[in-house]
Amino acid sequence: MRIIAGSLRSRTLVAPPGLATRPTSDRLRETLFNVLAPRIEGAAFLDLHAGSGAVGIEALSRGAATVTFVERAPAALKVLRANLARLGLAAGFRIHPGSVGAFLRHAADAAPKPEHHEKRERYEEALKREHYEVVFLDPPYDAAEEYAAALGLLGGAAAGLLAPGALVIAEHRSKGGRKVRLEDSYGCLKRTRLLEQGDAALSFYAVASSLD
């Protein structure tokens, strides 16, 4: 794998061994970032099921202000940290070693609630939560429950993580594949675009209120 554009252009990345982690191909990553180009500079980017970190690192290379990587597999975490180190990246990112569901549920629980306003310290801490302009989601293609859980939380209890006008993108098997069929909507998230490339596809979701 290689970084396609930006300050780290043409630098190489490694992927975890075995088949448990399926890196986003260079070609599909290029398609993704061609669409995201107007949004990346200065953006807060959330990379769920980050694997080797290729997508989040591409975002950093292209000028994202911050990237949050969420990954639970020890082998993938080891490679992710190694990729960041070999590229000399020491700032501008955070790594959450755990499941995507736990990360999103924790974010939902941390949301500021009116009944807790009198607990000023807790409320102010909640207001410091990251708001993401771009969220990328890439579970194993056949993990239907992972797609449904993550997109359901982002369109529901964890929607507070999304900045105004945010995009949520899920990589998945194309229509010619089987097992996983993404819905056109998950709570407040509505699919606005579907791009297919070989056996892979990208579904783009936006908050319904931002489409009015």
C-alpha positions in Angstrom: 0.0 0.0 0.0 1.1 3.6 -0.6 -0.1 7.0 0.4 -1.7 8.6 -2.7 -1.4 12.3 -2.1 -0.5 15.1 0.2 2.6 15.7 2.4 3.3 11.9 2.7 2.7 11.1 -0.9 4.2 7.8 -2.2 5.3 6.7 1.2 4.5 3.0 1.8 2.4 1.3 4.4 2.3 -2.2 5.7 -0.8 -4.3 6.4 -1.4 -6.8 9.2 -0.6 -10.4 8.2 -3.4 -12.8 7.4 -6.9 -12.3 6.1 -8.6 -11.0 9.2 -7.9 -7.4 8.2 -8.7 -6.3 4.6 -7.0 -3.0 3.8 -8.9 -0.5 1.6 -7.2 -0.7 -1.8 -5.2 2.2 -3.2 -7.7 2.6 -6.0 -10.7 2.7 -3.8 -8.9 5.0 -1.3 -8.2 7.4 -4.3 -11.9 7.3 -5.3 -12.9 8.1 -1.7 -10.6 11.0 -1.3 -11.4 12.4 -4.7 -15.0 12.8 -3.3 -13.8 14.1 0.1 -11.2 16.5 -1.3 -13.2 19.7 -0.5 -13.8 18.5 3.1 -10.4 17.2 4.3 -8.3 20.3 4.9 -8.6 21.1 8.7 -11.2 18.4 9.3 -11.6 16.1 12.3 -11.6 12.6 10.8 -12.9 9.4 12.6 -11.5 6.1 11.2 -13.6 3.2 12.6 -12.2 -0.4 12.2 -9.0 1.4 11.3 -6.9 -1.7 10.6 -3.5 -0.6 9.3 -4.6 3.1 9.5 -4.3 3.6 5.7 -7.4 5.7 5.4 -6.8 7.8 8.4 -3.2 8.3 7.5 -4.2 9.4 4.0 -6.5 12.0 5.7 -3.6 13.3 7.7 -1.4 13.5 4.6 -4.0 15.5 2.9 -4.4 18.1 5.7 -6.9 16.7 8.2 -6.5 18.5 11.5 -7.0 15.4 13.6 -7.6 11.7 13.1 -9.1 9.3 15.7 -8.3 5.7 15.0 -10.5 3.0 16.6 -9.3 -0.6 16.3 -9.5 -3.6 18.7 -7.4 -6.3 17.0 -3.9 -6.5 18.6 -2.1 -7.4 15.4 -3.8 -4.5 13.5 -3.0 -2.1 16.4 0.7 -3.1 16.3 0.8 -2.4 12.5 -1.1 0.9 12.9 1.3 2.2 15.5 4.3 1.0 13.4 3.0 2.8 10.3 2.6 6.0 12.2 6.1 5.7 13.7 7.8 4.9 10.4 6.2 7.9 8.8 7.4 10.2 11.7 3.9 11.1 12.8 3.8 11.9 16.5 0.9 14.3 16.7 -2.5 15.1 15.2 -4.0 11.7 16.0 -5.4 9.5 18.8 -5.7 5.8 19.0 -8.6 4.1 20.8 -7.8 0.4 21.4 -11.2 -1.2 21.6 -14.4 -2.0 19.8 -16.2 0.5 17.6 -19.4 -0.2 19.5 -17.9 0.6 22.9 -16.3 3.8 21.5 -19.6 5.0 20.1 -21.6 4.0 23.1 -19.1 5.8 25.4 -19.4 8.9 23.2 -23.2 8.7 23.4 -23.1 8.4 27.2 -20.7 11.4 27.4 -23.2 13.7 25.5 -24.2 16.8 27.5 -27.7 16.5 28.9 -29.9 19.4 30.2 -30.6 17.6 33.5 -26.9 17.6 34.2 -26.2 21.3 33.5 -25.9 21.9 37.3 -22.9 19.5 37.3 -20.7 22.1 35.6 -17.5 20.1 35.5 -19.2 17.1 33.9 -21.1 19.3 31.4 -18.0 21.2 30.4 -16.1 17.9 29.9 -18.9 16.6 27.7 -18.8 19.8 25.6 -15.1 19.0 24.8 -16.1 15.9 22.9 -14.7 15.7 19.4 -17.1 16.6 16.6 -16.2 14.9 13.3 -16.6 16.2 9.8 -15.9 12.9 8.3 -16.4 9.4 9.6 -15.1 6.3 7.8 -16.4 2.8 8.6 -14.8 -0.4 7.3 -15.7 -3.6 9.1 -15.2 -7.0 7.6 -17.5 -7.2 4.6 -19.6 -10.0 6.0 -20.0 -8.6 9.5 -23.6 -7.4 9.0 -24.0 -6.8 12.8 -21.0 -4.4 12.8 -22.4 -2.2 10.1 -25.9 -2.2 11.6 -24.6 -1.4 15.1 -22.2 1.4 14.1 -24.5 3.1 11.6 -27.4 2.8 14.0 -25.5 4.5 16.8 -24.1 7.2 14.5 -27.7 7.9 13.3 -29.1 7.7 16.8 -27.5 7.8 20.3 -24.1 8.8 19.0 -25.2 11.4 16.4 -23.8 14.1 18.7 -20.3 13.1 17.5 -21.2 14.5 14.0 -20.4 18.1 13.1 -22.9 20.0 11.1 -22.8 18.8 7.5 -20.7 15.7 8.4 -20.4 12.7 6.1 -20.4 9.1 7.2 -18.9 6.7 4.7 -19.2 2.9 4.9 -17.0 0.6 2.7 -18.8 -2.6 1.9 -19.3 -5.3 -0.7 -20.8 -4.1 -4.0 -24.3 -5.1 -5.1 -22.9 -8.1 -6.8 -21.8 -9.4 -3.4 -23.8 -11.2 -0.7 -24.8 -11.2 2.9 -24.5 -7.5 3.8 -27.1 -5.1 2.4 -26.9 -1.6 3.8 -30.1 0.3 4.4 -30.8 3.7 2.8 -31.3 5.2 6.3 -30.2 4.7 9.9 -32.0 7.0 12.2 -31.1 10.5 11.1 -28.6 9.3 8.6 -29.7 9.1 4.9 -27.7 7.6 2.1 -26.9 10.3 -0.5 -24.5 8.5 -2.8 -23.3 5.0 -3.7 -20.0 4.4 -5.5 -19.1 0.9 -6.7 -15.7 -0.3 -7.8 -15.2 -3.9 -8.6 -16.4 -6.0 -5.6 -16.2 -3.0 -3.2 -18.5 -0.1 -2.7 -18.7 3.1 -0.7 -22.0 4.4 0.7 -22.1 8.0 1.8 -24.6 9.1 4.5 -25.5 12.6 5.7 -27.7 13.8 8.5 -31.2 14.2 7.1 -31.7 17.8 8.5 -28.6 18.9 6.6 -30.1 17.8 3.3 -33.1 20.2 3.6 
